[in-house]
Amino acid sequence: MSDAGPDRANFCYRHPDRQSFILCQRCGRTVCPECQTQAPVGVICPECMREQRASAPRTKPAVVTRMRSATERGAPVVTYSLIGITVFVYLLQWVIPGQVVTNELFFSPVFMTELAFEPWRALTSVFLHSTSLIFHILLNMYTLWIFGRLLEPMLGRARFVALYLISGLAGSVGVVAFAVPNSPVLGASGAIFGLMGAFVVIQRRLGGNMTQLYILLAINLAIGFIPNANISWQAHLGGLIGGALVGLILVETRERSRRGVQIGLLIGLTIALIAIGIFVARWKIGAF
């Protein structure tokens, strides 16, 4: 390139052989087209751009801060732990003879009455599955893996644990309310449907497309009504309602300032479910 004149100030400070008449708006040095970064007004040289980026405040939008990504939150540890515990209990069901594990942990409405008051079975049964149908545990754990990876990073580990367990409890209460008093049940389906119910509520609030989710939910609910399928639609319905209520509480009290209200509502919902289960079970046992 030929020199246009004796004034070297008209040449790029980084490329002395390139003539230019464009100045950096911050430092005033001459920059060639290759070294220019477009600014709202004028251009900026590479050094000034680096300084500007280094001094820029590192903030995130409020929505991104509240709903952090899975990468930022880390691996869905609770989801993997729940799957691990369930698989471990399933192996115990196989290893220990005589259906001992199943008999000690399954749920029936009678365990909410004075005849055999063991209300903790409403939760322990969530970690049991039918040993005669491996598809039962495979489908439930696959669904837990899908929704757990979506919800746990979004809600946080403690809230996700609360959602899963309260949904499982609600599934057992659904059996108390809608099934015959001596119905034995086991499986994570109630808790799984609770995850679906919460996800529906959260997605509606975020404005996501709900069509496919509604179709998936309808199909899963319909499976429970297949004759002779030995599937408790009562647990599915109870878990779905319980999960939706938990999701509503979490959405409506998501601000940090309402953390106490959120905890109080979740505890209140848990107490209400236990009370409903005990009252309805005793009423139905007495009625029969």
Secondary structure, DSSP 8 states (H G I E B T S, - for coil): -----S-GGGB-SS-TTSB---BBTTT--B--GGG-EE-SSSEE-HHHHHHHHHHS-----HHHHHS--HHHH-S-HHHHHHHHHHHHHHHHHHHSSTTHHHHHH-B-GGGGSTTS--TTHHHHGGG---TT-HHHHHHHHHHHHHHHHHHHHHH-HHHHHHHHHHHHHHHHHHHHHHS-TT--B-SSHHHHHHHHHHHHHHHHHHT---HHHHHHHHHHHHHTTSTT----HHHHHHHHHHHHHHHHHHHHT-SGGGHHHHHHHHHHHHHHHHHHHHHHHHHHHHH-
